[in-house]
């Protein structure tokens, strides 16, 4: 057997395109990097990386006051503590070629007097069972590459952290932002220490650190090295603070995490595909329509409706129910009634049974226990099973 060793294969009449091989043997075809590990399809381990799905809201003000919130696009969570800085987070139409949406973070209240315990950033969180292909903790552990498109109103430097929650380990690298859309590509070393638990819990995070006090910047920042996680080694002390002025902005889209040491072109998926992936963690209903059917039950002290809603996508865990407005419930052949309270009667990750109390209906409904009813008509409800 013989081996042909070349760096390029091109047509005789061209000087561009064709097949290129780098010094490690990785292949580029017509300028498109081929995966260096894993599958050709379903490479992107991030859901909603193109920022197209925003079930909860398209814009939220005053972000920074509360920790662990989802202000805008699905799957991207804000973490914050002890800062007076505030911002508006929105789904924006400013995006690089090939994308329609981005997530925009715009500072509205600055915080230039940074106390030690301040922090702010956003993260993406994984279930442990979704990252078993990394073979983390084993001798054959895989490298991973994170890529994303960013721009800002001014040049800035921030920290990107991979956080192994199961084993309290992490790996950090800096990335730079300019006033033009650029693609950041960060390859992280394989970690042969610490196996990820395979379950539906919060086991692995990607953290974008945008602001931090000396508690998080006072140690030794080491780039692209897996180590035990400690607060002091979280952020590079020379990093920019996104709260350094009220003009500071950051736009991000095209987020992709993939197995291997090279960033491949962003894997676009249909809106429907991304929405279904996001609905494992959040489902929003209502906006004036009927939500669920149920059985009316006349009880002492007030009437109620038990509405059964079968989830179109099984959720990660039993969801919490948050209602923006209670809406109304209808009893077949009777009337619509105001809903005064909405709670879970019993529930699972596959269906939800909701209890609704209504006003001024005692004695009105005579077919107690078997009269069909429906809930909706103005109700806006979020089912939340996020990590």
N, C-alpha and C positions, 0 to 999 in steps of 0.2 A: 504494500500500500504506500502511495506517495502523497505528499501534501503540497498544495499550491499556496504559497504565502504572498499575499498582496495587500495593499492598503485601500485600493479603489478598483471598482469594476465599472467602466463606462462604455457607452457606445463610441465607436471610432470617430464620429463626427461631432461629439460634444465635449465640453470641458466642465460640465456641471451635472448634478444629479447622479443617478446610478446608485451603487452600493459602496459604502465606506465602512472600514473596520478600524477601530482604534487599537491602541497598544494592548488592551485587555481582551481583545477579540469581540467586543460588543459591536452590533451591527446598526447602521443607519441607512435607510432606504429613501432616496429622494428627499433627504433632509429631515426625515421623520425617525426619531429614535425608536428602536424596537425594544420591548421589555427585556430586562436582563434576568428576570425571574418571574415565576407565576404565570398566570393565564393571559391570553391576548385580550379577552373580554372580561368585564367585571373587575378590572384592575383597581379602579378607584374605591377605596374603602370608606370614603367620606360620603355621607348622604347630603344632598342639597348643596354641593360645593359651588354650583353656579348661582346660588342665592335666589332661585326662582320661587320657592315656596315660602309663604309668610302667612300662616293660618291665624296667628294670634292678632297681629297688627302690622301695618306697614310703616309706622313711625311711633316712637315713644320718647317723650321728653323727661328730663330730670333723672336720667339714668346715672347711677353711681351712688344713690342714696341707699339702695338695697342690694344685698348679696344674692347671688345665684338666681338670676331672673332671665327670662327669655323675652327681650323687648321687641323683637322684630322677626327676622328670618328664622325658620325652623332649624333646630339642632345646634344653634350657636348661642351659648349662654354667657352672660356677663358675670364676672366675679369682682367683688369690690369690698373694701373695708377701710373705715376711718378717714376717708378723704372728703374734703369739701368740694372737690371737683365734680362737675355735672356735665352731662352731654345729651344730645339727641341722637338716637340710633334709628336709622331708617333704611328701608329698601329703596335703592336709588337706580335711576336709569343710566347713570354715568358708568360705562363699562368698556373694556377693551374690545377690539374687533373679535367677532365670533360669540360675544356674550351680550345679553340684554339687561342683566341686573347685577348690582353689587350691594354689599352692606356698607353703609356710610356711618362713621362715627364722627360727630362734630361737637367739639367742646363749646359749652355755653357758659360755664362758670369755671374760671381758672383756679388752680391751687399751686402756688409757687413756694409756699412755706410748708415743706414736706416733712411731716412727723415720721418717726421711725417705723411705726406700724402701718403706714398707709400702703394700699395696693389697689390696682385696677387692671383689668384685662378681659379677654374673652376666651372661651374654650370650646372644644368639641370633645365629647365623651363617648367611649366605646364600651359595649358589653364585652366581657372577657371571651365569650364563645365565638365572637366575630373576628378574633385576631389569632386564632390558634395556628394559622398558616405561617405566622412569624417564627414559630418554634422557639419562642423566647425561653431562655434558661437552659437550653440544650446546646450541645457542641455544634450542632448544625444550624444555630440561630441565624436569621436572615437580616440583612441590612434593609432599611426602608428609606424611601425618598419622599419628602413632602414638598409640594410645589403650590404656588398661588400667585395671583396677580394683585399688585398693590399700587396705589398712588396716594399722594397727599398734597397739601397746600404748600409744604416746604420740606426740605430734606430732613430725614430723621433716621434714627437707629433704634431698633427694639429687639427684644429677646423672644425666641421661640423655644419652648420647652416640651419635650416628650416626658410624660409622667406615668410611670408604672405604679398605679395605686396599690395593687396587690402586695408588692414587695418594697414599697417606699423607696423607689429608685427613680433617677431622672437623667436626662441628657439635654444640654442646652446649646444653642447656637444663636449668634446675632444675625439680623437681616437689616438691610438698608431700604429706605423708601425715598423716592424722588417725586417731582411734580408731574412726571409722565408715567403712564401705565408700564410697569416692568414685571417680568415673571421672576419670582424668587424660587430657587431650586436648592434644597438642603438635603443632603444624604447623611443619614445617621448610622453609626456603627452598629453591628449586631451585638446583642447583649446575651452572653452565655450564663448569666446569673439571674435567677428568679423566674420561675414559671408563672404564666398568667393563668389564673383560675378560669375554668371554662363554665361560665354561667351567665345569667342575664343581669348581673350587677355591674356597677361602675368599677371597671378594672384598669382602664387606660385612658389618658387624656392628652390632647394637644392644646397647650396653653400659649396664647399670645400675650406677653406681659407688656403693658403700655405705660405703667406708672408704678413706682415703688419707693418706699423709704429705706433707711439704713438697715433695718431688720432684714431686708431682702437683698441689699446691695453691698453689705459690709464684709462679706467673706471673699473667697477666691473664685472668680468666674473661670471655668474651664470649658473650652469649646469641644463639642462632639466626643465626650467621654461619659460613659455610664458610671454612676456612683450613687452611694446612699444619698437620699434627698435631705437637704438641710436648708433652712430659710436663708442663711447668709450667702449661699452660693446660687441663688435663684436668678438674679438680674445683674448684668454688667453695670458697674457703677457709672460708666460713661454714657449710658443709654439716655435717650430723649424721654421727657415726660409729655404725654399727650395733653396734660393739663397745664402746660407752661404758658399758654395764652388762649384767649377765646377764639382765635382764628384757626387753631389747630384742627386739622381733619385727617381722616384716614379712610380710604376706600379699599375693599377687598372682595375678590371673587375668584372663581376657578380654583378652588381649594381641592387638592388631590393628594392622598396618601397611598403609596403603592409599594409592593415588595420589590426589592432590587436597588441597585446603586445608580440608576439613571432615571431622570424624569422623562416620561413619555408625553405625547400630546394629551391635553385634557380630554377625559372620556365624557362626552355629552350624553345625557340620557333624557328621555321624553319627560315632559311635565308630569304626566300621569304616573310614570314609573317612580319619579322622585317623590311625588305626593304620597304614593302608597308606602314607600319606605319611611317617610316622615310620620305617617299615621300610626305606625307602631308605637310612637311616643306621644303623639298629640293628635286629637281629633276635635275639630270645631264644628258646631252645629247651630242651626237657628237662622238668624238674619231674616226673621219674619215667616218662616215656613214651619210646618209640623215636623216634630222631631221623633216622637215615639207613640206607639199605640199601647193601650193598657185596659185594665178593668176598673170601673168605678166602685168604690166601697164606702158606704155610709157608716160612719163611726160616731160614737159619742163625742160631742164637743167640736165636730167639724167633719167635713167630707175630705176624701183623699182619692188620689188616682195612683195606681201602681202601673207605671209605664215600662214596658219591656223593649229595650233597644238592642238589637243584634249588631255587633260591630262589623263593618265591612272588611276591616283588617284587624286581626288579633293583635292586642296590645302587649307591650313588654311585660306588664304586670297589671294588677288591679288598679284602675285609674282613680284619681281623685276627680270630683266634679266641682267645677267652678262656674257659677252662672253670673253673667254680666247683667242680665235682666231675667226675671222669673217667667214673664210671658203669661199665657192663659192656657186653661185646660177646657176641653169640651166634653160634655156628656151627650151621647147620641140621642137625638130627639128631644133634648132639653135646652141647653144653652151653653155659651162660653162663660167661664168663671175666672176671676183673678186668682193667680197662684201666689200664695204668701210665703211658702218655704219649699226648698228643693233639697233633698238629701238622698243618699244611697240607702236603699232598703237592704239589698243584697247585690253582690256584683262579682264579676270575674274578669279575666282578660279577654273573654270571648263575647260576653253580653253584659249589659248593664240593666239593673232593675232600679227605677227611680221612684221615690215616694214624693208626692206633691200634696200639700195641704191647700185648700181653697177657702174662700170667704163666703159667708152668707148663703150656704147651700144646705144646711142641716134640715132634713125632712123634705127636701125638694125631690131628691132622687128616690124612687120607690123600689127600683129593681136593684137593690144593693147586692154587690158581689159579682154580678154577671153582666152589667150594662157596659157596652163598649165605650171607650173614651179615647181621647188623643191629647197629646201635649205639644205645645209649640206656640204658634201665633204670637210672635214677638219675642219669644225666648231666645237668648244667645248663651250657649253653653260650651265650655271647654272640658274635654276629658283629658287628663294629664297623667302620663305614665313615664315621664322623662327621668333620666338618670340624674 
